[in-house]
């Protein structure tokens, strides 16, 4: 259905009608090819990854990257009646005139398609920020008999089809920048992410001031008597995730290598639960296959922060191998790169310089040292679970040996960490959504 032609639009001399008649979105044949080339050329000059660092309105951020300053309200006015079946207001026509002026004052095909980039980004990116996937739920095409066909885009990856969105990477980057969890990776100090295996531990850490929570695959697996990294804890991970999203901070989940599940479905399910991010490991396997996994996760939930783990340092691979894998995963849509076992100053600094997304390492060095080197996320991994196991053994041995037990967190204090059960009819929240 997406291979069918788009419906033609009526020619227009000014305002929204003029814009529709000039843009690639509503064109076919040579006109579409020529106008799409304009859009692709404009977007090629914009660093999509750099857009993730934006803090303003997504339309304003994209306009600034295109080298112009526009009124977001004007773009929104035009977006409301951009599609051909929408009635056009006089206010929207006037907004088009102001946008033409902002882009240099020449009402030609190039200007129209530059404006079109902002108008289409306004709608699609707003939907991505709101958590809608696909961001555009439907489109129209012309059937073989000339009839108008309504095409349902449900289940289609964002940007699919012959008129595939050339700004997919830019939209994903702008949507990510609006996420609370994403913003925690662009602070003056690294995000220290404690990794947990149960709700009470997570709640205690949140009460102690940690701004986000992750899970540890080892802790989740071991707590359920299962092996780590064997793909056997899908249900346990989902159950824990459903509990953790009740906390008032973003939650990211370790999904090992994806548990063998359909990555699009898994990502969508986690996002619907309210999960803000995932950590997915490559175990130094096929980097092409892992890049496909990263891309599929982003297709399933474009707003999900995908942290791609590169295991080369655990397996004694060289720096170039690590860098090459990291670039593949960033190109596939990864929002961050996690390299456990990376500890040397030179290696850390070189990788921070080489990759355009936040670098995540394990808490194997003082936080101040890692901040100085440019690390933006530090995970505790399985450390807290292993330390808790040690503490339990020490307490038990102390009792067994007749020693003195130091005061521990009280029964009542732990009970106070547990909120009332959620209303089954309530929609799951997501602390990452604005």
LUMDREN-93378 format. One record per residue (C-alpha): residue in one letter; residue number from 1; x, y, z. Coordinates in steps of 0.05 Angstrom, whole numbers, plus 5000, padded with zeros to 4 digits. Layout:
@residu:A	num:NUM	px:X	py:Y	pz:Z
...
***
This chain:
@residu:X	num:1	px:5000	py:5000	pz:5000
@residu:X	num:2	px:5057	py:5048	pz:5015
@residu:X	num:3	px:5082	py:5039	pz:4944
@residu:X	num:4	px:5019	py:5072	pz:4916
@residu:X	num:5	px:5025	py:5145	pz:4894
@residu:X	num:6	px:5006	py:5202	pz:4940
@residu:X	num:7	px:4943	py:5241	pz:4922
@residu:X	num:8	px:4957	py:5303	pz:4880
@residu:X	num:9	px:4946	py:5371	pz:4911
@residu:X	num:10	px:4916	py:5433	pz:4879
@residu:X	num:11	px:4964	py:5487	pz:4856
@residu:X	num:12	px:4967	py:5548	pz:4901
@residu:X	num:13	px:4995	py:5618	pz:4894
@residu:X	num:14	px:5006	py:5634	pz:4967
@residu:X	num:15	px:5001	py:5610	pz:5039
@residu:X	num:16	px:4990	py:5537	pz:5057
@residu:X	num:17	px:4964	py:5519	pz:4987
@residu:X	num:18	px:5029	py:5545	pz:4956
@residu:X	num:19	px:5070	py:5506	pz:5007
@residu:X	num:20	px:5033	py:5440	pz:4995
@residu:X	num:21	px:5043	py:5447	pz:4920
@residu:X	num:22	px:5118	py:5456	pz:4927
@residu:X	num:23	px:5140	py:5404	pz:4977
@residu:X	num:24	px:5166	py:5333	pz:4967
@residu:X	num:25	px:5113	py:5305	pz:5015
@residu:X	num:26	px:5057	py:5314	pz:4965
@residu:X	num:27	px:5095	py:5303	pz:4901
@residu:X	num:28	px:5108	py:5245	pz:4853
@residu:X	num:29	px:5156	py:5230	pz:4796
@residu:X	num:30	px:5211	py:5278	pz:4777
@residu:X	num:31	px:5183	py:5333	pz:4822
@residu:X	num:32	px:5187	py:5286	pz:4882
@residu:X	num:33	px:5258	py:5265	pz:4866
@residu:X	num:34	px:5281	py:5337	pz:4857
@residu:X	num:35	px:5246	py:5362	pz:4920
@residu:X	num:36	px:5268	py:5303	pz:4963
@residu:X	num:37	px:5339	py:5317	pz:4942
@residu:X	num:38	px:5332	py:5388	pz:4970
@residu:X	num:39	px:5307	py:5360	pz:5036
@residu:X	num:40	px:5363	py:5307	pz:5039
@residu:X	num:41	px:5415	py:5360	pz:5024
@residu:X	num:42	px:5389	py:5406	pz:5079
@residu:X	num:43	px:5386	py:5349	pz:5130
@residu:X	num:44	px:5455	py:5323	pz:5111
@residu:X	num:45	px:5484	py:5388	pz:5138
@residu:X	num:46	px:5451	py:5377	pz:5206
@residu:X	num:47	px:5486	py:5332	pz:5256
@residu:X	num:48	px:5429	py:5288	pz:5280
@residu:X	num:49	px:5468	py:5264	pz:5341
@residu:X	num:50	px:5482	py:5335	pz:5363
@residu:X	num:51	px:5407	py:5348	pz:5365
@residu:X	num:52	px:5404	py:5301	pz:5425
@residu:X	num:53	px:5437	py:5355	pz:5467
@residu:X	num:54	px:5382	py:5405	pz:5454
@residu:X	num:55	px:5343	py:5435	pz:5511
@residu:X	num:56	px:5293	py:5479	pz:5475
@residu:X	num:57	px:5230	py:5464	pz:5435
@residu:X	num:58	px:5245	py:5412	pz:5382
@residu:X	num:59	px:5223	py:5458	pz:5325
@residu:X	num:60	px:5267	py:5514	pz:5349
@residu:X	num:61	px:5326	py:5467	pz:5357
@residu:X	num:62	px:5319	py:5440	pz:5286
@residu:X	num:63	px:5309	py:5510	pz:5257
@residu:X	num:64	px:5373	py:5533	pz:5291
@residu:X	num:65	px:5410	py:5473	pz:5263
@residu:X	num:66	px:5384	py:5494	pz:5194
@residu:X	num:67	px:5411	py:5563	pz:5206
@residu:X	num:68	px:5346	py:5601	pz:5215
@residu:X	num:69	px:5305	py:5630	pz:5272
@residu:X	num:70	px:5230	py:5620	pz:5267
@residu:X	num:71	px:5168	py:5626	pz:5309
@residu:X	num:72	px:5148	py:5558	pz:5336
@residu:X	num:73	px:5077	py:5582	pz:5339
@residu:X	num:74	px:5078	py:5597	pz:5264
@residu:X	num:75	px:5103	py:5527	pz:5248
@residu:X	num:76	px:5049	py:5497	pz:5292
@residu:X	num:77	px:4995	py:5539	pz:5257
@residu:X	num:78	px:5017	py:5512	pz:5189
@residu:X	num:79	px:5024	py:5441	pz:5215
@residu:X	num:80	px:4951	py:5441	pz:5237
@residu:X	num:81	px:4926	py:5448	pz:5165
@residu:X	num:82	px:4986	py:5421	pz:5126
@residu:X	num:83	px:4952	py:5357	pz:5102
@residu:X	num:84	px:4909	py:5368	pz:5040
@residu:X	num:85	px:4843	py:5347	pz:5071
@residu:X	num:86	px:4850	py:5398	pz:5127
@residu:X	num:87	px:4816	py:5467	pz:5121
@residu:X	num:88	px:4865	py:5525	pz:5117
@residu:X	num:89	px:4859	py:5585	pz:5163
@residu:X	num:90	px:4878	py:5656	pz:5146
@residu:X	num:91	px:4925	py:5654	pz:5206
@residu:X	num:92	px:4961	py:5594	pz:5177
@residu:X	num:93	px:4968	py:5629	pz:5109
@residu:X	num:94	px:4998	py:5690	pz:5144
@residu:X	num:95	px:5045	py:5644	pz:5183
@residu:X	num:96	px:5072	py:5615	pz:5117
@residu:X	num:97	px:5088	py:5685	pz:5094
@residu:X	num:98	px:5127	py:5698	pz:5158
@residu:X	num:99	px:5164	py:5633	pz:5151
@residu:X	num:100	px:5184	py:5650	pz:5079
@residu:X	num:101	px:5211	py:5715	pz:5106
@residu:X	num:102	px:5250	py:5679	pz:5160
@residu:X	num:103	px:5282	py:5634	pz:5108
@residu:X	num:104	px:5306	py:5693	pz:5067
@residu:X	num:105	px:5244	py:5720	pz:5033
@residu:X	num:106	px:5247	py:5681	pz:4968
@residu:X	num:107	px:5184	py:5640	pz:4956
@residu:X	num:108	px:5214	py:5585	pz:4915
@residu:X	num:109	px:5218	py:5509	pz:4917
@residu:X	num:110	px:5279	py:5508	pz:4961
@residu:X	num:111	px:5248	py:5553	pz:5013
@residu:X	num:112	px:5183	py:5512	pz:5012
@residu:X	num:113	px:5219	py:5447	pz:5025
@residu:X	num:114	px:5261	py:5478	pz:5081
@residu:X	num:115	px:5196	py:5501	pz:5113
@residu:X	num:116	px:5167	py:5432	pz:5101
@residu:X	num:117	px:5222	py:5401	pz:5142
@residu:X	num:118	px:5201	py:5441	pz:5203
@residu:X	num:119	px:5127	py:5430	pz:5192
@residu:X	num:120	px:5133	py:5355	pz:5186
@residu:X	num:121	px:5182	py:5352	pz:5244
@residu:X	num:122	px:5132	py:5391	pz:5286
@residu:X	num:123	px:5078	py:5338	pz:5279
@residu:X	num:124	px:5119	py:5274	pz:5278
@residu:X	num:125	px:5168	py:5293	pz:5332
@residu:X	num:126	px:5113	py:5318	pz:5379
@residu:X	num:127	px:5080	py:5250	pz:5371
@residu:X	num:128	px:5146	py:5214	pz:5386
@residu:X	num:129	px:5156	py:5256	pz:5448
@residu:X	num:130	px:5086	py:5237	pz:5470
@residu:X	num:131	px:5104	py:5163	pz:5461
@residu:X	num:132	px:5064	py:5150	pz:5398
@residu:X	num:133	px:5091	py:5097	pz:5352
@residu:X	num:134	px:5085	py:5104	pz:5294
@residu:X	num:135	px:5085	py:5179	pz:5303
@residu:X	num:136	px:5040	py:5187	pz:5242
@residu:X	num:137	px:4984	py:5135	pz:5249
@residu:X	num:138	px:4960	py:5137	pz:5177
@residu:X	num:139	px:4968	py:5166	pz:5108
@residu:X	num:140	px:4931	py:5170	pz:5042
@residu:X	num:141	px:4947	py:5139	pz:4975
@residu:X	num:142	px:4914	py:5133	pz:4906
@residu:X	num:143	px:4891	py:5063	pz:4889
@residu:X	num:144	px:4897	py:5028	pz:4821
@residu:X	num:145	px:4827	py:5052	pz:4803
@residu:X	num:146	px:4840	py:5124	pz:4822
@residu:X	num:147	px:4804	py:5117	pz:4888
@residu:X	num:148	px:4830	py:5148	pz:4953
@residu:X	num:149	px:4859	py:5095	pz:4999
@residu:X	num:150	px:4868	py:5104	pz:5074
@residu:X	num:151	px:4932	py:5069	pz:5096
@residu:X	num:152	px:4938	py:5047	pz:5168
@residu:X	num:153	px:5011	py:5053	pz:5190
@residu:X	num:154	px:5003	py:5013	pz:5254
@residu:X	num:155	px:5059	py:4963	pz:5259
@residu:X	num:156	px:5101	py:4998	pz:5207
@residu:X	num:157	px:5171	py:5021	pz:5228
@residu:X	num:158	px:5177	py:5097	pz:5231
@residu:X	num:159	px:5199	py:5121	pz:5163
@residu:X	num:160	px:5179	py:5061	pz:5122
@residu:X	num:161	px:5156	py:5062	pz:5049
@residu:X	num:162	px:5174	py:5094	pz:4983
@residu:X	num:163	px:5163	py:5163	pz:5014
@residu:X	num:164	px:5205	py:5143	pz:5074
@residu:X	num:165	px:5219	py:5201	pz:5121
@residu:X	num:166	px:5289	py:5228	pz:5106
@residu:X	num:167	px:5291	py:5259	pz:5175
@residu:X	num:168	px:5280	py:5196	pz:5216
@residu:X	num:169	px:5347	py:5201	pz:5252
@residu:X	num:170	px:5336	py:5275	pz:5266
@residu:X	num:171	px:5266	py:5263	pz:5293
@residu:X	num:172	px:5290	py:5208	pz:5339
@residu:X	num:173	px:5346	py:5252	pz:5364
@residu:X	num:174	px:5299	py:5310	pz:5378
@residu:X	num:175	px:5249	py:5265	pz:5413
@residu:X	num:176	px:5305	py:5234	pz:5456
@residu:X	num:177	px:5328	py:5303	pz:5478
@residu:X	num:178	px:5260	py:5316	pz:5509
@residu:X	num:179	px:5265	py:5254	pz:5554
@residu:X	num:180	px:5282	py:5264	pz:5627
@residu:X	num:181	px:5327	py:5202	pz:5628
@residu:X	num:182	px:5364	py:5225	pz:5566
@residu:X	num:183	px:5377	py:5293	pz:5597
@residu:X	num:184	px:5410	py:5261	pz:5658
@residu:X	num:185	px:5466	py:5239	pz:5611
@residu:X	num:186	px:5483	py:5311	pz:5594
@residu:X	num:187	px:5497	py:5341	pz:5662
@residu:X	num:188	px:5560	py:5371	pz:5692
@residu:X	num:189	px:5575	py:5306	pz:5729
@residu:X	num:190	px:5565	py:5234	pz:5705
@residu:X	num:191	px:5499	py:5200	pz:5719
@residu:X	num:192	px:5514	py:5149	pz:5773
@residu:X	num:193	px:5465	py:5092	pz:5759
@residu:X	num:194	px:5455	py:5041	pz:5814
@residu:X	num:195	px:5433	py:4973	pz:5788
@residu:X	num:196	px:5381	py:4934	pz:5828
@residu:X	num:197	px:5346	py:4866	pz:5829
@residu:X	num:198	px:5285	py:4881	pz:5871
@residu:X	num:199	px:5236	py:4937	pz:5887
@residu:X	num:200	px:5255	py:4951	pz:5959
@residu:X	num:201	px:5329	py:4963	pz:5942
@residu:X	num:202	px:5308	py:5009	pz:5885
@residu:X	num:203	px:5260	py:5047	pz:5930
@residu:X	num:204	px:5314	py:5056	pz:5983
@residu:X	num:205	px:5363	py:5083	pz:5931
@residu:X	num:206	px:5311	py:5132	pz:5905
@residu:X	num:207	px:5297	py:5155	pz:5976
@residu:X	num:208	px:5372	py:5166	pz:5983
@residu:X	num:209	px:5371	py:5214	pz:5924
@residu:X	num:210	px:5391	py:5175	pz:5862
@residu:X	num:211	px:5357	py:5206	pz:5801
@residu:X	num:212	px:5349	py:5141	pz:5761
@residu:X	num:213	px:5350	py:5066	pz:5771
@residu:X	num:214	px:5376	py:5009	pz:5729
@residu:X	num:215	px:5371	py:4934	pz:5736
@residu:X	num:216	px:5427	py:4882	pz:5739
@residu:X	num:217	px:5417	py:4820	pz:5697
@residu:X	num:218	px:5462	py:4779	pz:5744
@residu:X	num:219	px:5421	py:4802	pz:5805
@residu:X	num:220	px:5354	py:4787	pz:5772
@residu:X	num:221	px:5377	py:4719	pz:5747
@residu:X	num:222	px:5412	py:4697	pz:5811
@residu:X	num:223	px:5354	py:4720	pz:5855
@residu:X	num:224	px:5309	py:4673	pz:5816
@residu:X	num:225	px:5358	py:4614	pz:5814
@residu:X	num:226	px:5374	py:4623	pz:5740
@residu:X	num:227	px:5439	py:4634	pz:5702
@residu:X	num:228	px:5459	py:4703	pz:5678
@residu:X	num:229	px:5467	py:4718	pz:5603
@residu:X	num:230	px:5429	py:4655	pz:5583
@residu:X	num:231	px:5366	py:4691	pz:5558
@residu:X	num:232	px:5324	py:4657	pz:5611
@residu:X	num:233	px:5297	py:4715	pz:5652
@residu:X	num:234	px:5250	py:4751	pz:5605
@residu:X	num:235	px:5189	py:4742	pz:5649
@residu:X	num:236	px:5227	py:4758	pz:5713
@residu:X	num:237	px:5255	py:4822	pz:5680
@residu:X	num:238	px:5187	py:4844	pz:5656
@residu:X	num:239	px:5156	py:4831	pz:5725
@residu:X	num:240	px:5210	py:4872	pz:5759
@residu:X	num:241	px:5204	py:4928	pz:5708
@residu:X	num:242	px:5129	py:4932	pz:5720
@residu:X	num:243	px:5142	py:4942	pz:5794
@residu:X	num:244	px:5200	py:4992	pz:5786
@residu:X	num:245	px:5161	py:5040	pz:5742
@residu:X	num:246	px:5119	py:5057	pz:5803
@residu:X	num:247	px:5180	py:5096	pz:5828
@residu:X	num:248	px:5183	py:5171	pz:5813
@residu:X	num:249	px:5248	py:5166	pz:5773
@residu:X	num:250	px:5266	py:5139	pz:5704
@residu:X	num:251	px:5280	py:5064	pz:5701
@residu:X	num:252	px:5326	py:5029	pz:5652
@residu:X	num:253	px:5327	py:4953	pz:5644
@residu:X	num:254	px:5383	py:4905	pz:5628
@residu:X	num:255	px:5355	py:4859	pz:5574
@residu:X	num:256	px:5419	py:4818	pz:5564
@residu:X	num:257	px:5421	py:4806	pz:5488
@residu:X	num:258	px:5346	py:4812	pz:5480
@residu:X	num:259	px:5324	py:4745	pz:5510
@residu:X	num:260	px:5312	py:4718	pz:5440
@residu:X	num:261	px:5247	py:4758	pz:5437
@residu:X	num:262	px:5225	py:4800	pz:5378
@residu:X	num:263	px:5262	py:4865	pz:5394
@residu:X	num:264	px:5208	py:4910	pz:5367
@residu:X	num:265	px:5155	py:4876	pz:5409
@residu:X	num:266	px:5200	py:4875	pz:5471
@residu:X	num:267	px:5217	py:4949	pz:5464
@residu:X	num:268	px:5144	py:4968	pz:5454
@residu:X	num:269	px:5123	py:4926	pz:5514
@residu:X	num:270	px:5175	py:4957	pz:5559
@residu:X	num:271	px:5157	py:5027	pz:5536
@residu:X	num:272	px:5083	py:5014	pz:5549
@residu:X	num:273	px:5101	py:4991	pz:5619
@residu:X	num:274	px:5135	py:5058	pz:5631
@residu:X	num:275	px:5209	py:5038	pz:5623
@residu:X	num:276	px:5254	py:5095	pz:5600
@residu:X	num:277	px:5314	py:5055	pz:5573
@residu:X	num:278	px:5347	py:4989	pz:5561
@residu:X	num:279	px:5418	py:4962	pz:5563
@residu:X	num:280	px:5432	py:4910	pz:5510
@residu:X	num:281	px:5497	py:4871	pz:5505
@residu:X	num:282	px:5534	py:4849	pz:5443
@residu:X	num:283	px:5578	py:4796	pz:5478
@residu:X	num:284	px:5628	py:4812	pz:5422
@residu:X	num:285	px:5586	py:4774	pz:5372
@residu:X	num:286	px:5569	py:4796	pz:5302
@residu:X	num:287	px:5568	py:4873	pz:5303
@residu:X	num:288	px:5522	py:4875	pz:5243
@residu:X	num:289	px:5470	py:4832	pz:5277
@residu:X	num:290	px:5476	py:4874	pz:5341
@residu:X	num:291	px:5467	py:4938	pz:5301
@residu:X	num:292	px:5403	py:4907	pz:5272
@residu:X	num:293	px:5380	py:4892	pz:5343
@residu:X	num:294	px:5393	py:4964	pz:5364
@residu:X	num:295	px:5355	py:4990	pz:5304
@residu:X	num:296	px:5296	py:4943	pz:5317
@residu:X	num:297	px:5292	py:4966	pz:5390
@residu:X	num:298	px:5288	py:5038	pz:5367
@residu:X	num:299	px:5235	py:5019	pz:5316
@residu:X	num:300	px:5194	py:4986	pz:5370
@residu:X	num:301	px:5198	py:5046	pz:5418
@residu:X	num:302	px:5232	py:5107	pz:5388
@residu:X	num:303	px:5232	py:5143	pz:5455
@residu:X	num:304	px:5269	py:5087	pz:5490
@residu:X	num:305	px:5341	py:5104	pz:5510
@residu:X	num:306	px:5381	py:5046	pz:5480
@residu:X	num:307	px:5448	py:5036	pz:5514
@residu:X	num:308	px:5490	py:4989	pz:5471
@residu:X	num:309	px:5540	py:4949	pz:5510
@residu:X	num:310	px:5606	py:4932	pz:5476
@residu:X	num:311	px:5642	py:4874	pz:5510
@residu:X	num:312	px:5709	py:4879	pz:5475
@residu:X	num:313	px:5749	py:4901	pz:5536
@residu:X	num:314	px:5723	py:4842	pz:5576
@residu:X	num:315	px:5746	py:4797	pz:5520
@residu:X	num:316	px:5814	py:4831	pz:5508
@residu:X	num:317	px:5798	py:4861	pz:5440
@residu:X	num:318	px:5835	py:4923	pz:5416
@residu:X	num:319	px:5812	py:4996	pz:5420
@residu:X	num:320	px:5798	py:5000	pz:5345
@residu:X	num:321	px:5750	py:4942	pz:5349
@residu:X	num:322	px:5713	py:4977	pz:5406
@residu:X	num:323	px:5709	py:5042	pz:5368
@residu:X	num:324	px:5684	py:5010	pz:5304
@residu:X	num:325	px:5629	py:4972	pz:5341
@residu:X	num:326	px:5609	py:5035	pz:5378
@residu:X	num:327	px:5602	py:5074	pz:5313
@residu:X	num:328	px:5560	py:5019	pz:5282
@residu:X	num:329	px:5512	py:5020	pz:5341
@residu:X	num:330	px:5507	py:5096	pz:5342
@residu:X	num:331	px:5492	py:5095	pz:5268
@residu:X	num:332	px:5436	py:5045	pz:5283
@residu:X	num:333	px:5406	py:5092	pz:5334
@residu:X	num:334	px:5440	py:5076	pz:5400
@residu:X	num:335	px:5433	py:5133	pz:5450
@residu:X	num:336	px:5493	py:5112	pz:5492
@residu:X	num:337	px:5552	py:5064	pz:5490
@residu:X	num:338	px:5571	py:5021	pz:5550
@residu:X	num:339	px:5641	py:4991	pz:5552
@residu:X	num:340	px:5650	py:4949	pz:5616
@residu:X	num:341	px:5723	py:4935	pz:5633
@residu:X	num:342	px:5746	py:5002	pz:5605
@residu:X	num:343	px:5791	py:5030	pz:5660
@residu:X	num:344	px:5854	py:5062	pz:5631
@residu:X	num:345	px:5856	py:5139	pz:5624
@residu:X	num:346	px:5881	py:5138	pz:5552
@residu:X	num:347	px:5829	py:5088	pz:5529
@residu:X	num:348	px:5771	py:5123	pz:5563
@residu:X	num:349	px:5791	py:5192	pz:5537
@residu:X	num:350	px:5801	py:5166	pz:5466
@residu:X	num:351	px:5733	py:5133	pz:5465
@residu:X	num:352	px:5699	py:5195	pz:5494
@residu:X	num:353	px:5731	py:5234	pz:5437
@residu:X	num:354	px:5713	py:5183	pz:5384
@residu:X	num:355	px:5639	py:5172	pz:5397
@residu:X	num:356	px:5585	py:5226	pz:5393
@residu:X	num:357	px:5539	py:5197	pz:5448
@residu:X	num:358	px:5549	py:5188	pz:5523
@residu:X	num:359	px:5600	py:5137	pz:5545
@residu:X	num:360	px:5580	py:5090	pz:5601
@residu:X	num:361	px:5631	py:5052	pz:5643
@residu:X	num:362	px:5629	py:5011	pz:5706
@residu:X	num:363	px:5643	py:5041	pz:5774
@residu:X	num:364	px:5715	py:5015	pz:5775
@residu:X	num:365	px:5748	py:5084	pz:5784
@residu:X	num:366	px:5732	py:5144	pz:5829
@residu:X	num:367	px:5674	py:5184	pz:5801
@residu:X	num:368	px:5715	py:5248	pz:5799
@residu:X	num:369	px:5768	py:5214	pz:5754
@residu:X	num:370	px:5715	py:5189	pz:5706
@residu:X	num:371	px:5682	py:5258	pz:5703
@residu:X	num:372	px:5749	py:5289	pz:5687
@residu:X	num:373	px:5757	py:5241	pz:5629
@residu:X	num:374	px:5689	py:5258	pz:5600
@residu:X	num:375	px:5649	py:5197	pz:5621
@residu:X	num:376	px:5575	py:5213	pz:5624
@residu:X	num:377	px:5545	py:5151	pz:5657
@residu:X	num:378	px:5573	py:5105	pz:5710
@residu:X	num:379	px:5538	py:5040	pz:5727
@residu:X	num:380	px:5547	py:4996	pz:5788
@residu:X	num:381	px:5530	py:4934	pz:5748
@residu:X	num:382	px:5525	py:4873	pz:5793
@residu:X	num:383	px:5567	py:4906	pz:5848
@residu:X	num:384	px:5508	py:4923	pz:5894
@residu:X	num:385	px:5480	py:4852	pz:5889
@residu:X	num:386	px:5547	py:4821	pz:5904
@residu:X	num:387	px:5558	py:4869	pz:5962
@residu:X	num:388	px:5489	py:4853	pz:5990
@residu:X	num:389	px:5505	py:4779	pz:5986
@residu:X	num:390	px:5570	py:4792	pz:6024
@residu:X	num:391	px:5533	py:4833	pz:6077
@residu:X	num:392	px:5480	py:4778	pz:6086
@residu:X	num:393	px:5535	py:4726	pz:6096
@residu:X	num:394	px:5572	py:4770	pz:6145
@residu:X	num:395	px:5509	py:4783	pz:6186
@residu:X	num:396	px:5491	py:4709	pz:6187
@residu:X	num:397	px:5561	py:4689	pz:6208
@residu:X	num:398	px:5561	py:4741	pz:6263
@residu:X	num:399	px:5497	py:4712	pz:6291
@residu:X	num:400	px:5524	py:4641	pz:6285
@residu:X	num:401	px:5589	py:4660	pz:6319
@residu:X	num:402	px:5557	py:4698	pz:6376
@residu:X	num:403	px:5580	py:4766	pz:6354
@residu:X	num:404	px:5547	py:4833	pz:6361
@residu:X	num:405	px:5500	py:4853	pz:6305
@residu:X	num:406	px:5501	py:4926	pz:6285
@residu:X	num:407	px:5432	py:4960	pz:6279
@residu:X	num:408	px:5400	py:4950	pz:6211
@residu:X	num:409	px:5345	py:4985	pz:6173
@residu:X	num:410	px:5281	py:4975	pz:6213
@residu:X	num:411	px:5221	py:4933	pz:6192
@residu:X	num:412	px:5178	py:4995	pz:6192
@residu:X	num:413	px:5227	py:5035	pz:6150
@residu:X	num:414	px:5226	py:4981	pz:6096
@residu:X	num:415	px:5151	py:4979	pz:6098
@residu:X	num:416	px:5149	py:5054	pz:6088
@residu:X	num:417	px:5187	py:5046	pz:6023
@residu:X	num:418	px:5132	py:5005	pz:5992
@residu:X	num:419	px:5074	py:5046	pz:5964
@residu:X	num:420	px:5003	py:5022	pz:5960
@residu:X	num:421	px:4989	py:4973	pz:5904
@residu:X	num:422	px:4973	py:5008	pz:5838
@residu:X	num:423	px:4903	py:5012	pz:5811
@residu:X	num:424	px:4898	py:4956	pz:5759
@residu:X	num:425	px:4856	py:5002	pz:5715
@residu:X	num:426	px:4908	py:5058	pz:5716
@residu:X	num:427	px:4953	py:5070	pz:5657
@residu:X	num:428	px:5027	py:5056	pz:5673
@residu:X	num:429	px:5068	py:5119	pz:5681
@residu:X	num:430	px:5135	py:5135	pz:5651
@residu:X	num:431	px:5181	py:5181	pz:5689
@residu:X	num:432	px:5219	py:5195	pz:5624
@residu:X	num:433	px:5160	py:5227	pz:5588
@residu:X	num:434	px:5154	py:5302	pz:5594
***
